[in-house]
Amino acid sequence: MTVITFLQAILDWLQADPAHVVVAASAVAALSPTPDPGSVAGKLYKVIDLLALNVLQAKDSGGKPNA
């Protein structure tokens, strides 16, 4: 399997059912550390959290903890 075939298989899987977008975004959100909210990665992470349906207090915001 080539890389292009693999990427095409992922795109086909995501297009097969809209729920797959939520599953994929949830996996990315769960496996990646929360970046600083002001950075470019933080803004992209907000979009991933929205696609993963992580709203309100579903996951830490990445800010400094109140100690």
C-alpha contacts under 8 A as a table, 3 or more apart, distances in Angstrom:
res1	aa1	res2	aa2	distance
1	M	5	T	6.16
1	M	6	F	6.59
2	T	5	T	5.20
2	T	6	F	6.23
3	V	6	F	5.00
3	V	7	L	6.16
4	I	7	L	5.14
4	I	8	Q	6.07
5	T	8	Q	5.04
5	T	9	A	6.14
6	F	9	A	5.08
6	F	10	I	6.40
7	L	10	I	5.08
7	L	11	L	6.28
8	Q	11	L	5.06
8	Q	12	D	6.08
9	A	12	D	5.06
9	A	13	W	6.12
10	I	13	W	5.02
10	I	14	L	6.24
11	L	14	L	5.11
11	L	15	Q	6.17
12	D	15	Q	5.15
12	D	16	A	6.09
13	W	16	A	5.23
13	W	17	D	7.34
13	W	20	H	7.16
14	L	17	D	6.23
14	L	18	P	6.75
14	L	20	H	5.28
14	L	21	V	5.85
15	Q	18	P	6.59
15	Q	20	H	7.82
16	A	20	H	7.74
17	D	20	H	5.69
17	D	21	V	7.84
18	P	21	V	5.60
18	P	22	V	7.38
19	A	22	V	5.25
19	A	23	V	6.45
20	H	23	V	4.92
20	H	24	A	6.06
21	V	24	A	5.19
21	V	25	A	6.02
21	V	51	L	7.05
21	V	52	A	7.61
22	V	25	A	5.16
22	V	26	S	5.91
22	V	51	L	5.73
22	V	52	A	4.68
22	V	53	L	7.02
23	V	26	S	5.13
23	V	27	A	6.25
23	V	52	A	6.90
24	A	27	A	5.18
24	A	28	V	6.35
24	A	52	A	7.66
25	A	28	V	5.11
25	A	29	A	6.04
25	A	48	I	5.63
25	A	49	D	7.07
25	A	51	L	5.96
25	A	52	A	4.75
26	S	29	A	5.07
26	S	30	A	5.97
26	S	48	I	7.82
26	S	49	D	7.40
26	S	51	L	7.80
26	S	52	A	4.60
26	S	53	L	7.77
26	S	54	N	7.94
27	A	30	A	5.18
27	A	31	L	6.07
28	V	31	L	5.32
28	V	32	S	6.00
28	V	48	I	7.67
29	A	32	S	5.55
29	A	33	P	7.78
29	A	45	Y	7.55
29	A	48	I	6.66
29	A	49	D	6.38
29	A	52	A	7.34
30	A	33	P	7.86
34	T	42	G	7.44
34	T	45	Y	7.52
34	T	60	D	7.45
34	T	61	S	6.86
34	T	62	G	5.09
35	P	39	S	7.39
35	P	41	A	6.29
35	P	42	G	5.12
35	P	45	Y	7.45
35	P	62	G	5.92
36	D	39	S	5.69
36	D	41	A	7.54
36	D	42	G	5.45
36	D	62	G	5.76
36	D	63	G	6.75
37	P	41	A	7.82
37	P	42	G	4.40
37	P	43	K	6.50
37	P	61	S	7.29
37	P	62	G	6.61
37	P	63	G	7.25
38	G	42	G	6.02
38	G	43	K	7.06
39	S	42	G	4.96
39	S	43	K	6.46
40	V	43	K	5.18
40	V	44	L	6.34
41	A	44	L	5.06
41	A	45	Y	5.95
42	G	45	Y	4.88
42	G	46	K	6.31
43	K	46	K	5.18
43	K	47	V	6.79
44	L	47	V	5.23
44	L	48	I	6.43
45	Y	48	I	4.93
45	Y	49	D	6.05
46	K	49	D	5.01
46	K	50	L	6.15
47	V	50	L	5.02
47	V	51	L	6.23
48	I	51	L	5.09
48	I	52	A	6.05
49	D	52	A	4.93
49	D	53	L	6.12
49	D	54	N	5.03
49	D	55	V	7.22
50	L	53	L	5.04
50	L	54	N	5.88
50	L	55	V	6.76
51	L	54	N	7.64
54	N	57	Q	7.81
54	N	58	A	5.29
54	N	59	K	6.87
55	V	58	A	5.66
55	V	59	K	7.92
56	L	59	K	7.96
57	Q	60	D	6.79
60	D	63	G	7.69
